[in-house]
């Protein structure tokens, strides 16, 4: 093992998830390891097939790595402040080299992106010998590329539906039939360049129509740094937690698909959210409920335009119809994401299956109706009154809840067993009715207010009676259940019960005590009939922080906040889960909901 002494685990040679950094261009993303290896990248979109997928199959997935020769070196990394431009530094006793990685970015890139990864190597002191390997594998590692050289450091790689133009001003050459390799020495003040740019395969039949050069790569790297600086200056975060808030906001921006405004849950699929089981899902889609989680926090950070675009995406994707609303959508609004497994991939650390698509799209999750009404209400509070078309959509949503609130559903956690009467889902149904009534009264719009109020009160009474454990004096996960669910922490956020209500105080204490996993919270304690053990769900710990703050328990809130923040990696990136026993990050990475919840908890503490 190299002297940089990276943290290893039983998944060797796979890198711990915490080892990865994110770069992106609001169209696609890549994960880069501490050793400057691109181990995950889908181009030209987040949900495209991978062309570098070593994170899901070490031997066959493909990668692009720049690393020092030998073992006598150490590594460190950081982002350029206020950007998603990554700098990895390699040091030995007598030399130092920097590798800067970024997607090319520009004004107007939401319509005309470069679809280009820039890699710039710079000698800082002394001379260091590096190995550079480009090993693309298309269609999630199933297709080895047709590599061709076009002279002057230009290569093309074609296979399946993917084309790649590769440029390097270093001595790249064929290593076998499917890889490119260079061993090169970098001296003080010397700069070397590598560009990886997507192109439609048919456009490469006669070679690339245009090729980058070193000067252009340097210019585009500066342009990317300027783009991120300009954007991040919009983020209102000037206190002690400003850098962490900005980092979470930048991650959320990077997870936004620029052409439509959709925000994906995560840029990866099938990074396991547990051990020895099948807890691996595809998160490269946009969930309706995440739109409601964004609004207050992102507007408070000065990101109203991003919030508006996400809201409009949800409305468009549902075609303005409650009957056509579903839980999640592709980033372009497409409704169908059939779930299947890739049998040819081993899975991260050998944890199979590798899933593409997400079966949850077919589930009934009643909470999304409430999430959309909550979104509409908060958007209205920020000065945006629904127009006639959107009001018709609102009425349809509330009327759908009137008809369906008594149905069991799969809940916020998308349980794959039999549907249940989840308390959080029922409270979200109540929220839909309540916010519908508030909107109608506040705007003077025509609506069956008396009917909505009557059903709203019925839902409240039903939850108070059937979703409450009289013996313990707490809310429970589902009607007739004794189990707990961290989603109950969201009840006062919706106005269903006050934070200071004794029932909520007891519920918070019960969740804190019974769902505790080494100082962080699990999602629930009921059997979910999925093999394997999962870790603590970081968003839930941040939800607990907000509850504790609003209950006046600031010292306790700070303790939970610090432990939850410690679940990030050294770059401030959060996964879905954290295992307190091993210290490993778990699940798809980085996870948008965790970063949203981190922002909400931080703002709650500030207030």
Helices and strands as residue ranges (DSSP letters): G 17-19, E 21-24, E 29-32, E 37-42, E 50-52, E 63-68, E 74-79, E 86-91, E 96-103, E 116-125, E 127-135, E 137-137, H 138-141, E 143-144, E 146-149, E 154-159, E 162-168, E 173-175, E 179-187, E 191-198, G 201-204, H 214-232, H 242-254, E 256-257, E 262-263, E 286-287, H 288-300, H 304-317, G 322-324, E 328-329, E 340-341, G 348-350, E 355-356, G 359-362, H 367-381, H 388-404, H 423-443, H 449-466, E 468-469, E 474-475, G 486-490, G 492-494, H 502-514, E 516-517, E 520-521, E 536-537, H 538-550, H 554-565, E 575-579, E 584-589, H 592-606
